[in-house]
């Protein structure tokens, strides 16, 4: 029920006044909705500022190994060649240690893993030596001393790089090691390669047989020189 209105007003007049009051109340609330609109507009720059973060990134699903590591979001996408090489060298050493550990008759306490690594690496480079020797002397008929010398230089240069990287894991300055290695190689060349190899060939041995006999002598000499002279700091640290 509607209570009595002000004096002099009738019932219909009171209803008209109530409707007008409610309309004025709704009109007063309209600016509240309009004032809220700038709040939504002010938030838009926040989304725009985030866009540059996505620009420096590679498209999803594409390979990223070729990308240059130029910003923080690319960190770890370019493989480090040095780390990859070290991991291969570490696996080679662990394999040598595993094989030596299984040697019977107590040989695991006598044979160092570096000796097995040296035997594997130098067997490979010795094969390179024989292939080059066959090419130089057997195919091209170069003189035996010249053929032996050229094959020797190539094979022992390769042996130095492989032993330094995979067998002895040396990170010392290469200049001093290369100088020591050069002196050792010259001694080995004069004593075992030319001395024994050419000498046995002159005595009538087939040049491959002469090279094999000389190689057996030089293997013991070269391993001892590498372990205790060229790479002695690495060996003692290990």
VMD Tcl script that draws the C-alpha trace (Angstrom):
set ca {
  {0.00 0.00 0.00}
  {1.11 3.54 -0.75}
  {1.21 5.76 2.28}
  {-0.38 9.16 2.41}
  {1.42 11.73 0.32}
  {2.00 15.36 0.89}
  {-1.00 17.48 1.54}
  {-2.81 18.60 -1.58}
  {-1.71 15.57 -3.71}
  {-4.01 12.92 -4.92}
  {-3.26 9.22 -5.47}
  {-2.42 9.49 -9.19}
  {-0.10 12.41 -8.50}
  {1.86 10.37 -6.00}
  {2.34 7.55 -8.52}
  {3.66 10.00 -11.13}
  {6.14 11.44 -8.62}
  {7.43 7.95 -7.72}
  {8.00 7.05 -11.38}
  {9.83 10.31 -11.97}
  {12.10 9.67 -8.96}
  {13.04 6.17 -10.20}
  {13.81 7.53 -13.66}
  {16.08 10.20 -12.19}
  {17.88 7.52 -10.17}
  {18.57 5.40 -13.29}
  {19.78 8.47 -15.20}
  {22.21 9.31 -12.37}
  {23.72 5.80 -12.62}
  {24.46 6.04 -16.37}
  {27.69 8.08 -15.97}
  {29.01 5.27 -13.77}
  {29.03 2.90 -16.81}
  {30.64 5.58 -19.01}
  {33.38 6.24 -16.45}
  {34.35 2.57 -16.47}
  {35.06 2.48 -20.22}
  {38.52 4.16 -20.02}
  {39.62 1.35 -17.67}
  {39.33 -1.18 -20.50}
  {41.10 1.16 -22.94}
  {44.01 1.71 -20.56}
  {44.69 -2.05 -20.47}
  {45.22 -2.31 -24.22}
  {48.88 -1.03 -24.23}
  {49.79 -3.85 -21.83}
  {48.96 -6.43 -24.52}
  {50.79 -4.40 -27.20}
  {53.96 -4.13 -25.11}
  {54.17 -7.94 -24.88}
  {54.28 -8.37 -28.67}
  {58.06 -7.62 -29.13}
  {58.88 -10.58 -26.85}
  {57.45 -12.94 -29.48}
  {59.26 -11.30 -32.42}
  {62.72 -12.64 -31.55}
  {61.57 -16.24 -31.26}
  {61.66 -18.88 -33.98}
  {58.38 -20.10 -35.45}
  {56.96 -23.08 -33.63}
  {57.79 -26.45 -35.19}
  {60.88 -25.31 -37.17}
  {64.44 -26.56 -36.43}
  {66.45 -24.17 -34.28}
  {69.96 -25.69 -34.33}
  {70.96 -23.35 -37.16}
  {69.97 -20.18 -35.31}
  {72.60 -17.79 -33.97}
  {72.59 -17.43 -30.18}
  {72.04 -13.66 -30.14}
  {69.58 -13.14 -27.30}
  {68.53 -14.69 -24.05}
  {65.56 -16.60 -25.43}
  {67.92 -18.44 -27.86}
  {70.28 -19.67 -25.15}
  {71.14 -23.34 -25.52}
  {69.81 -23.72 -29.07}
  {73.21 -23.66 -30.82}
  {75.30 -26.77 -30.02}
  {78.82 -26.12 -28.74}
  {81.33 -27.96 -30.96}
  {83.90 -28.13 -28.16}
  {81.40 -29.73 -25.80}
  {80.40 -32.23 -28.45}
  {84.01 -33.17 -29.09}
  {84.70 -33.54 -25.38}
  {81.73 -35.84 -24.98}
  {83.01 -38.12 -27.77}
  {86.49 -38.14 -26.21}
  {85.00 -38.95 -22.80}
  {83.04 -41.85 -24.23}
  {86.18 -43.18 -25.92}
  {88.10 -43.03 -22.63}
  {85.29 -44.67 -20.65}
  {85.16 -47.48 -23.20}
  {88.93 -48.02 -22.88}
  {88.64 -48.07 -19.09}
  {85.81 -50.60 -19.27}
  {87.81 -52.92 -21.56}
  {90.97 -52.67 -19.44}
  {88.98 -53.39 -16.27}
  {87.93 -56.76 -17.76}
  {91.42 -57.94 -18.68}
  {92.29 -61.30 -17.07}
  {95.35 -62.42 -15.07}
  {95.69 -59.10 -13.26}
  {96.49 -57.21 -16.44}
  {93.90 -54.59 -15.47}
  {96.33 -53.40 -12.78}
  {99.24 -53.22 -15.22}
  {97.81 -51.94 -18.51}
  {96.67 -48.30 -18.36}
  {93.61 -47.25 -20.37}
  {95.76 -44.74 -22.28}
  {97.84 -47.63 -23.64}
  {94.73 -49.22 -25.13}
  {93.68 -45.86 -26.52}
  {97.14 -45.35 -27.99}
  {97.06 -48.83 -29.54}
  {93.69 -48.19 -31.17}
  {94.51 -44.72 -32.46}
  {97.97 -45.63 -33.72}
  {96.70 -48.82 -35.32}
  {94.34 -46.64 -37.34}
  {97.07 -44.15 -38.27}
  {99.44 -47.01 -39.02}
  {96.88 -48.28 -41.51}
  {96.81 -44.79 -43.02}
  {100.61 -44.97 -43.20}
  {100.53 -48.29 -45.07}
  {97.88 -47.08 -47.51}
  {99.89 -43.97 -48.31}
  {103.09 -46.01 -48.61}
  {101.36 -48.35 -51.06}
  {100.14 -45.40 -53.11}
  {103.49 -43.60 -53.19}
  {105.77 -46.59 -53.84}
  {103.52 -49.38 -55.16}
  {101.40 -47.32 -57.54}
  {103.54 -44.31 -58.38}
  {106.97 -46.01 -58.08}
  {108.47 -43.31 -55.90}
  {111.72 -44.24 -54.10}
  {111.24 -46.13 -50.81}
  {112.83 -43.42 -48.57}
  {110.63 -40.70 -50.11}
  {107.48 -42.81 -49.88}
  {108.19 -43.77 -46.26}
  {108.92 -40.16 -45.29}
  {105.74 -38.66 -46.77}
  {103.50 -41.42 -45.42}
  {105.18 -41.08 -42.02}
  {104.59 -37.31 -41.79}
  {100.90 -37.62 -42.63}
  {100.26 -40.54 -40.29}
  {102.11 -39.13 -37.29}
  {100.54 -35.71 -37.65}
  {97.14 -37.37 -37.48}
  {98.26 -39.52 -34.53}
  {99.30 -36.42 -32.57}
  {95.91 -34.74 -33.02}
  {93.91 -37.86 -32.15}
  {95.99 -38.81 -29.11}
  {95.95 -35.27 -27.77}
  {92.18 -34.97 -28.11}
  {90.76 -38.43 -27.45}
  {93.38 -40.31 -25.44}
  {95.22 -37.86 -23.18}
  {92.54 -35.09 -23.11}
  {95.17 -32.38 -23.12}
  {94.17 -28.70 -23.06}
  {97.71 -27.40 -22.56}
  {99.23 -25.00 -25.11}
  {99.74 -26.96 -28.28}
  {102.96 -25.16 -29.30}
  {105.22 -26.67 -26.66}
  {103.68 -30.12 -27.08}
  {104.09 -29.98 -30.84}
  {107.75 -28.98 -30.46}
  {108.44 -31.92 -28.13}
  {106.53 -34.25 -30.38}
  {108.54 -33.08 -33.39}
  {111.83 -33.91 -31.66}
  {110.53 -37.34 -30.62}
  {109.23 -38.04 -34.12}
  {112.57 -37.10 -35.70}
  {114.39 -39.49 -33.38}
  {111.83 -42.19 -34.11}
  {112.11 -41.56 -37.83}
  {115.88 -41.83 -37.92}
  {116.14 -44.81 -35.56}
  {113.16 -46.97 -36.44}
  {111.67 -45.88 -39.76}
  {114.73 -45.24 -41.88}
  {117.12 -47.27 -39.77}
  {115.13 -50.46 -39.32}
  {112.59 -50.05 -42.13}
  {114.98 -49.15 -44.93}
  {117.67 -51.44 -43.51}
  {115.41 -54.50 -43.59}
  {114.25 -53.57 -47.09}
  {117.87 -53.38 -48.23}
  {118.46 -56.81 -46.71}
  {115.73 -58.29 -48.93}
  {112.61 -58.09 -46.75}
  {109.37 -57.13 -48.49}
  {108.78 -53.44 -47.71}
  {105.46 -54.08 -45.96}
  {107.08 -56.66 -43.65}
  {109.96 -54.30 -42.95}
  {107.50 -51.55 -42.08}
  {105.56 -53.83 -39.72}
  {108.71 -54.82 -37.82}
  {109.79 -51.21 -37.55}
  {106.28 -50.28 -36.41}
  {106.40 -52.73 -33.49}
  {109.57 -51.07 -32.20}
  {108.32 -47.54 -32.67}
  {105.00 -48.26 -30.90}
  {106.69 -48.89 -27.55}
  {108.95 -45.89 -27.99}
  {106.19 -43.49 -29.06}
  {103.76 -44.43 -26.28}
  {106.42 -43.97 -23.63}
  {107.43 -40.61 -25.08}
  {103.82 -39.38 -25.34}
  {102.82 -40.44 -21.86}
  {105.86 -39.29 -19.90}
  {107.20 -36.42 -22.04}
  {104.68 -34.80 -24.41}
  {101.53 -35.16 -22.27}
  {103.11 -35.76 -18.88}
  {101.23 -32.90 -17.14}
  {97.86 -34.30 -18.26}
  {98.80 -37.82 -17.18}
  {100.03 -36.74 -13.74}
  {96.91 -34.63 -13.19}
  {94.69 -37.60 -14.03}
}
mol new
graphics top color blue
foreach p $ca { graphics top sphere $p radius 0.5 }
foreach p [lrange $ca 0 end-1] q [lrange $ca 1 end] { graphics top cylinder $p $q radius 0.2 }
display resetview
